[in-house]
Amino acid sequence: MAISSLRIESVEGDRASDPAPTGRATAVALRDAPASPAAVPALRHFARDAARRWDLPDETVDRLALVVTELVTNTLLHSGSPDVVVAIEYHGTALTVEVRDSGTWRDHRSRRRGAEDVATGGRGLELVRQCSTWWRAVLSPLGTRVMACLPVGPPPG
């Protein structure tokens, strides 16, 4: 089975049963950008602006910015995509954020990691996990979609 046809889900414990917010989103924000280093701060700023427009608590704004930063950075490092799209939906008590690209996931796990690699990277998805009630990644021939659900208010757990 080719890696591009796998569906990867990463949820932990009872979080696996946490549903996505139901009903129509109260507000939606969508932005695309070329997949370049400049996309990381631009899309982080876009996410912060959207959350502030929706008058969300500062801790939620910060968590959203962190999740967007980590997921967009992963797109740049691992997909080879020429573009990246961020979609954010506000559902009153939760946000869903989706970062998608049109690239092909490149598995870097086969590369031996040294101490300097661990010290400077490789913790992004763990940060996403800590900030969200659930997250999942879906790989397909069309690209990668990573989705996360963030509570509005205090962080989960």
Rosetta blueprint (number, residue, H / E / L):
1 M L
2 A L
3 I H
4 S H
5 S H
6 L L
7 R E
8 I E
9 E E
10 S E
11 V L
12 E L
13 G H
14 D H
15 R H
16 A H
17 S H
18 D L
19 P L
20 A L
21 P L
22 T L
23 G L
24 R L
25 A L
26 T L
27 A E
28 V E
29 A E
30 L E
31 R E
32 D E
33 A E
34 P E
35 A L
36 S L
37 P L
38 A L
39 A H
40 V H
41 P H
42 A H
43 L H
44 R H
45 H H
46 F H
47 A H
48 R H
49 D H
50 A H
51 A H
52 R H
53 R H
54 W L
55 D L
56 L L
57 P L
58 D H
59 E H
60 T H
61 V H
62 D H
63 R H
64 L H
65 A H
66 L H
67 V H
68 V H
69 T H
70 E H
71 L H
72 V H
73 T H
74 N H
75 T H
76 L H
77 L H
78 H H
79 S L
80 G L
81 S L
82 P L
83 D E
84 V E
85 V E
86 V E
87 A E
88 I E
89 E E
90 Y E
91 H L
92 G L
93 T L
94 A E
95 L E
96 T E
97 V E
98 E E
99 V E
100 R E
101 D E
102 S L
103 G L
104 T L
105 W L
106 R L
107 D L
108 H L
109 R L
110 S L
111 R L
112 R L
113 R L
114 G L
115 A H
116 E H
117 D H
118 V H
119 A H
120 T H
121 G L
122 G L
123 R L
124 G H
125 L H
126 E H
127 L H
128 V H
129 R H
130 Q H
131 C H
132 S L
133 T L
134 W E
135 W E
136 R E
137 A E
138 V E
139 L E
140 S E
141 P L
142 L L
143 G E
144 T E
145 R E
146 V E
147 M E
148 A E
149 C E
150 L E
151 P E
152 V L
153 G L
154 P L
155 P L
156 P L
157 G L
